[in-house]
Amino acid sequence: MRILRLPHRRAVAADLLALLAFVTVGLVNHDGHVSATGYARDFLPFAACWLVAAGTFDLYRRPRLRAFLATWVLGIVGGVLVRALVRLHIDGGDAVFAAVALAFTLLFVVAFRIAASAVARPRVG
């Protein structure tokens, strides 16, 4: 799978931009606007949990489907939990949000990785 074999920096950038896009869509749809506070509350937990999970499963050094899927599930579920703790509000809605977040972040991350893999590589020589 070509989207798993991206250069390290490009893969990290694609993943974080995908999460940023997911959060931006959520902020616009639910808050009606974007704000630094909204990004701090929503993006930072997802980004942090994604990067911790990616490091745990060595996603960027040894990209494999299993590492990608484990990073996706644990990074997103962890992000939902940390976000709920930051908001000081945990309820049944968080389970629904986790399901929605899992579905849409997978779409966003795959789409951003496809786009990143289509970017022309600089020619050497």
N, C-alpha and C positions, 0 to 999 in steps of 0.2 A: 504494500500500500504506500503509494508515493507521499500521501499527506503525513505519514508517520516518519518519513525519512527527510524531513526538512532540516536545514542547518539549524544548529542550536538557537542562535539569537532570533532567527526568523520564526521558529516554532514558538518560543516564549512570547515574542511580540504578537503573533497571530492569536495565541490563546488568551493573552491579557486583553487584546483589543476586542476579541469576541465577548469576553465577560463584560467589558466596558459597554459594548453595544447592547448586551442583554440588560444591564442595569439601566442604561439610558432609556431604552424602550419602556422599562418598568416605571421609571420615574415620570416620564412624560404621560404614560397611560394612567398612573395611579395618583400622582401628585399634581399633574398638570404642568410641571416645570422641572428643570434640572437645577441643582444647587450644590455647592461644595459640601454642605451638611448631608445632603442626600447621597452624594457619592461616598463620603466618608462612612456613612452608616451602612450602605449597601455594597459598594464596590470593594472596599478594603477587606471586609471579611471573606468575600468570595476569592479575591486575588490571593490573599494570604493563605487561605486553606488550600487553594489550587496549587500554589507553589510548594507548600509543605508536602502535600500528597505527591506532587511530581518528583520532588526530591526523594521522598521515601521509596517510590517505585522506580526511580532512575529513568523517568520518562524521556528526558532530554539527552542523556548520554547513551542510553541503550533503548531506543524507541521500539516498542513492541505493542501489539494490540492489547495484550493483557495489562500492560503498564498504563496505556491510555485509558482503558475502561476503568481501572481501579482509581486512577487519578480523578477521572470525571465523577465517579460515584462518591468517593470520599471527599474530594474537594468541594463539590456542590452541597452535599448533605452537611458537611462541616461548616460551610459558609452560611447555610440556612440557620444552623444552630448558633453559631457565633453572632450572626445578625440578630437573632431573637434575644440572645443574652444582652447585646448592646442596647436593644430597644427596651429591655426589662419587661418583655411581654412574650410569654410562651403559651400557646394554646393549640387547639386542633387545626386551626387555619395554617399553622406552620407545616403540617403534614401535606396539606393540599399545595402550599407554596413549594415544598420540596419536590413534589411530583411535577409541577409545572416547570420549576427551575431545571430539573433534570432533563425534561423533554426539550425545552427551548435552548438550554446551554449546549446540549449535544448538537442541535441544528446549527447554532451560531459557531461553535468551535470547528465543526467539520467544514462549514461554508468558508470561514476565515482561513482555515488551513488549505482548502482547495485554492482559494484566491492567492495565498502566499506561495503555493507550489507553482502557480501559473506565472508568477513574476519572473521576468527574464533574468537569467543569471548573467553577470558581467563576463564578457569574453576576455580570455587571457591570451596575450600574444600579439 
